[in-house]
Amino acid sequence: MNRLSSSSWHDVRAAFREIWGYEDFRSPQGEIIRCLLARNDALIIMPTGGGKSICFQLPALLQTGLTLVVSPLVALMENQVQELHCKKLPAALLHSELSSIQRRQTLKALEEQKLRLLYLSPETLFSPPVWERLIKPEIDITAIILDEAHCLTQWGDTFRPAYRRLGAVRQALLKYKPVGTKISIAAFTATADPLAQETIQKVLGLQKPEIFRLNPYRSNLNPTVRIAWTPNGRKQQLLRFIKNRPKQAGLIYVRQRSSSEELAAWLEELGYSTAAYHAGLNAEGRRAIETSWLNDKIPFVICTSAFGMGVNKPNVRWVVHFHAPLMLSEYVQEIGRAGRDGKPSEALTLVSEPTGWLDPEDKQRQDFFELKMREQQIEAQQLVKKLPRQGEINSVMAKFPNSATALSLLHSNGQLEWLDPFNYRIAAEGKSQASTHIKASKQMHKYLFSRGCRWQSLLKGFGFGGESENWRCGHCDNCLKVRS
């Protein structure tokens, strides 16, 4: 890696103090910033609240070109850009919810090279008005940052097919840039097990990346799993939990939109001020709920996994999973939204008893997930037989509506490769990945019904197996049972 001189590093630290007001970096912020300033590829696995945005914002501001930040959620982009604007820094965002005037202003600033950071979703990145400007030879692009990179590996209702095309972006851009241009790629995520890390590196085409892995253990976060013997028992356990924590900020996660609305309506009837949040709400409705929660006007939100990513609220005292997530990576992401201020916080998960005889809902959700994965694979295999060996994605989408997920699965299987972000080629016969995702969901089930230390299980699941077999966190429900 190119080393910065001591005088240059002094300037970096001085800029950090001037912009953010902190005296020095937290480990490994400094090392990551050095890496990105040297324009090296990187994979950064950093727990929520670890200060990851500074790691790519500071290098972007210190360099002369443009850094593209690909982010999955509008709320996440808006929060970060608003903070940068408050500091009068040259950043902007593009997404489908902007007015035409705002969009034109940002595209003009992009053309005039007045920006250092441009936040956008993968779908916006691939839209013609944006892509046609980015490929202009005079637009100097220094780096591509993929925030919340785990979205590359997660399948299900929140899956974004466009993520699988991001690995073709760098080479496609370089074709239009002056010889010798270097564009680095850095992927940031709070959770990635060893298999997910491998997938992220492969899909994005990272070149000899520096890897920064922070242990996700949080001594202030206390995970607990409780069995709910009946559907009504699950609701009563939730109610008791909430009653014991008046005026504390929290989040209640469910897996379906209908569940969020039903649960919110039930709690409102009981006199609680809350709201249902899911991807089916319009932009205005989502922003209103986020703002009310962030400003403590409502203490908790009933939400699907669509809520919380990148939302910065330090004083969240608890997270309840009314329904358990399907994967450990989702679980760690969601419980990580509690206790960012370092104070003790609770993470409660309610599960049906293992047989599912008294309450079959959890088992039904698991079976539905597995069935959906297999159906998607069948659709993908049917589609690949109808596709020309080489083609363009928009033509395929026009001929075969709703084929985006199938194309992404074919790419995941190794049956399709992207020649550039818009053109594909059918590759040698690959292998179905459905079993991989089903295996990951089985890992979650094993965690929920484990009698061992919760944190030890999580650390092993994310590749931090160096902890002693006898090590226990001492503050999860299973550790507390042993102590009592």
N, C-alpha and C positions, 0 to 999 in steps of 0.2 A: 504493500500500500504506500502511496506517496505520503511522505511525512511533512506536516506543516512545520515551518520554523517556529522557534519560541516566540519571536516577535509577531508572526502571523497569528499564532494561537492566542497571544495576548490581545490582539485586535478582536478575535472571535469572542473571547470572554468579556471584553469591554462592551461589545455590541449586545451580548446577552444581558449584561447588567443594565444597560441603558434601556433596552426594549422591555424586558420582563421584570427587572428590579431585583433579581436574585443574585447572590454573591458568587455562587459557583454551581456547576452542574451536579446532578445526582448521578451516581453510577447506574447504568453505563451510558448516560446521555452524551457525555463528552466523546467517548469512543465511537458512538454511532454518528455523531456530527462530523468527526474527523473522516470517517468512512465515506459519508455522503459528499463532503467537500472534495474528497479525492475522486469523486464520481465512480465509486465502486458499487457493485450490486450488493444488496443486503437482504437478509430475512431477520426480522425483529419480532420476538415473541415477548411481549411486555404486558403485565397485568393491568387491568383498567385502573386509571388514576395514577399511572406511573410517569406521566409527563411525556408521552410519545409524540404529541403534535409538535412540541418544541424541536424535537430531533430532526424533523424535516423542514419546519418553517424557517429556522435560523439559517441553515445552509442555502435555502432558496433565496432568502433576503440578502445574503452576502455575495451571491453570484449574479452575473449580469443577464442570464437568460431566463427562460420561463420554466417553472416546475408545474407539472400537471398532477393534481391530486384526485385520484379516482376514488369516489366514496359512494356507499350504497344508499344513504338516506339524506333527504333534503334537510331534515332537522339538524343532522350532524354537520353538514356543510354550512348551514346558516349560522350555527353557534360559533364555529371556528372563524368564519369570515367576519362576523360581527365583532368578535374580539380583536381581530387584526385591524379592522376599520377604526375601532376605538383608539388604536395606537397609531392611526394614520399611515398604515402600511399598504403597499400596492398589491392588493389581493381582490379577487372577484369570484363569483360562482355562476354557473349556468345550469338551469334545470327547467323542466317542462312547465313549472308553475309560475315562472317569471312572466311579467307583462312584456309585450313586444318592444316597448320603449327600453325597459331594463336590458332586454336581450341585445338589442341593437347597440346600446351603450357599451356593454361588455365586449361584444364582438369588435367594436371599433377600437376599444382599448387594447384588445388582443392584437389587432392588425398594426396598431401604432407602437407595439412593444412597450406598453406602459405598465404591464403586469409582471410580478415576480411569482405569484401563486394563482393558479386557476383551478378551482374546485368544480368537478363535474361527475355525473354518473357515467357508467360505461355506455349506457344507451345514448346519452347526450354526446359523448366522445365520438360515437360512430355516426351521428347525424350529419348529413351532407354539409350544412352551413358551417359546422364546427370543423369537421375533418378537412374540408377544402381549404380552410384558413391555416390549419396546423401544418399541412404539408408544404406550404409555401417556403421556398429555400431561405428566405430572409428571416423567418420566425425561428429564433434560436431556442431550442428546447434542451434543457440541461438534464432533467430527471423526470421520471414517472414514478409517483408514489401510489401504491395500492393500499388504502386504509381499510381496516376490517377485512384482511385478506382471507380469513376463514370462509367468507362467502363463496370462495372458489370451490370449496369442498362440501358445503352443506346442501343437501337435497331436501325437497319437500315444498311446502306452500310458499316459503320465502325465497326459493331458489331463483337466481337471476341468470338466465342462459348466456347473456352477453359477457359474463365474466370469463367464460371458457375461450373467448376470442382475444383476450387481452395479451396473450403471449405473442401474438403476431404484430402487435402495435409498433414495437421498437424498430424492427427491421423494415416495416412499411414506411415509417417516418424517415429513416436514414437514407432510403432510396432517393429522397428529394432534397437532402441536406448536403452542404459542401463536404468534400472528401476530408476525412479526419475528424468529423463531428462525433462526439461521444455522448450517448444518452444512458444514464444509469437507471436501474430499476430497484426500488426498495419496497418490500412487502411488510406491512405492520399488522399484527394481530395480537389479541390478548390470549387466545387459546389455539393451540395446534398440537395435536399428538404427533408422534414420529411419522405416521403414515400421511397425515395432513401436511406436515412440513415437506415431505418428499413430493407430494402432489403439487404444492404451491411452487416449489423450485422448478419442477418439470414443466408445468403449464405456462409459467411466466418466462421460461427460458433464461433463468438467472445464470450469469456467467461467473463462476468461481465466487459465489457470494460469501461475504462475511456473515456469520450467524451469531445473533445475540439472543440468548435464551434466559429469561428471568424466571426463577422459581415462583409459581403462582400462589404459594402458601401465604395465608393472611392470618396472623395470630389473633386478630380482633373479630374474625368472622366465624360464627359458631354454627356449623351445619347440623341439622336434625331431620330425621325421617320418622314419620308417624303413620301407622296403619289406620285407615278409615274403613270401618267394617261395612258401612252402608252409605249410600249417597247422602242421606240426611245427616249421618254422623260426620261426614266430611265437611258439610256446611256448618255444623255446630262447632267442630274443632276450629274452623276458621274464625267463627264469630267470637269464641272465647279468646283466641289469640289476639284479635283486634281490640277487644274490650280491655285487655290487660296492657295495651299500649296506646292510651289516648293521646291524640295530637302528635304522635310520632309519624314521620314520613316513611312511607313504604310502597311496595309494589306487589300486586297479586297477579301471577302469571297463569293463564289458561292456554289451551292449545287450539281452541276454535273461536271464531268470531261470535257465534251464537252463544257460547258459554260466557263470554265477557259481558254481553248484553244482559243475559238472564241473571247473572250473579250481581251485576251492578244494580239492576232493577230491584232485586231482593234486598240488598243492603240499603238502598235508598228508602225503601218502604220501612225499614227498621230505624230510619233517621240518620243514616250516615251520608256524608257528602262525598261523592265519588263519581267516577265516569268510566265508561267502557271505551277502550282504545284498540283499534285494529286497522288493518290495511284497507278495509272497505270504506273508511271515512274519507270525506273530501279533505283537501289540504287545509282549508280554513278550520274545519273541525278538529283536525289533529293538532294544529298549532295552538288552538284555544285551550285544549286539554293540557298540552305540554306546559304552556305558560302558567295556567292555574296551579298545576302541581309544583312547578319550579318556584313559584311565588308563595307556596304554602297556603293557597286558597282552598285546595282540596288536599287532604293528608295522604291519600293513596289512590292509585289507578288500577282498574281491572284490565289487564292488557294481554295481547298475544305477543309473540316474539318480535313483532313489528316495532315495539316501543323500547326505548332505553339505550340503544346503541349510540354511543358518543354524547349522550346527554349528561351534562356535568352538574350533579347535585351532591355535594359532599355529605350532607347530613341524613342520608337514607339509613334508617335504623333497622329495617327488616325487609326481607323479600320472602314471600310465600309462593311456592309452586302448588297451586290448587290442583293442577295436573302436572305430573312430572314431564320434563322434556324427553325427547327421544334419544338424544345423544349427550354424552358428557361435555362436549365442547359447548353446546348450548347452555347446559346447566352452569358451567363455570362462568360463562359470559354473563348470565343473568344474576347469579348470586353476587357476582363481583360489583354490581351496582350499589350494594349496601356497604356502608362503613368506609367510604373513601377518605373520611376525615381521620381515620385511625381509631375511632372510638368503637367500643363493643357493639356488634350488630348480629342479628339473627337471620338464619336462612332455613326456613321450614319447608319441607316437602311432604305432601299428603299422598299416600298411595293406597290402592285397594289391597286387600289381603291376597296372597300369591295365587290361590286357586281361582279367584274371580267368580266364585259361586254366589256370594252375597252382593257383590258390586262388580259387574263385568266390564265397566266402562274403560278401565285402563287396558285390559286385555283386548277389548274391541279396538281401541285406538292403535295399539301395537299391531294387531292383525291387519287393520286398514292400511297402515303405513307399509307393511311388508307387501300387501296385495298391490298397492299403488306402485311401489317400486318395480314389481314384476310386470305389471301392465305397461308401465312406461318403457321397460326394456323390450317387451313384445312389440310395442308400437315403433320403437327405434329400429328393430330388426326388420319389420315390415317396410318401413320407409327406405332403408338402405337398398333394398331390392329394386325400388322404383327410381332411385336417383341416378343421374348421369355420373360417370366416374369423376368428373370435374365440373364445378358449377359455381354459381353466385347465390349468396344466401337470400337476397331479396326476391330473386326469381323462384327459389324453392318455397319461400314463405307465401308468395302469391299463389303458387300452385297447390301447396299443401299447408293450409292454415293451421296454426297451433303446432307447427313442427319445430319450433325453436328448442324446446326441451329435448326432443328426440335427437336433433343434431348435436346438442351438448353431450348427451349420453353416448352417442357414437364417438365423439371426441374423447370422452372419458374412458371408453372401452379400447381406444387405440385404433378404431376403425375409420377415423376421419382425421385429417390434418388441415390446418388453416394455412393456405398459401399467403394470405394477408387477411386483415380483419373482415373481408367481404367475400373472399373466394376460397373454396374448399377443394380438397381432393380426397377421394375414397382411398384409404390405405389398406394394408394387408389385414386379414381377418383378425380381430382383437378378441378380448375376453370381457364378458359381462361383469359390470361392477356392482350389480344389485346385491350380491352376497356380501360384499365389503361393507355396504351401508347397513345391511341387516345385522351383520356381526357387530357393528358399532352400537346399534340399538340394544343388542343383547348385553353389551358391556355396561350400559346404563342400568339395565335391569339387575345385573349382578351387584352393582354399586348400591342400589336402593335397598337390597335385602342382605347386604353384607353385615356381619357382626363385628368386623374389624374397624380400626380407626378410619373415619371418613377421609381425613386429609391424606393419610398414607395411601389410600386407594386412588385418590385423585392425582397425587404426585406420580405414582407409578403409571397411571393411565396416560400422563403427559410426558413420559420419558424421563422423569426425575427419580430413577430407581436407586439412587445412591443412598437413600435413607436406610438406616438399619431396620431389619425386620422387626426389631423390638421397639422402634421409635413410635411414639403415640403423641398426637397433638395435645391431648389432655382436656380439650374443651368441646369436642363434638359429642353428640348424644351417646355414641357407643363407648367413648372414653369415660364419660361421666358415669355410665352404668357400671363400668369396671371399678371405678374409684369408690362408688357407693356400696 
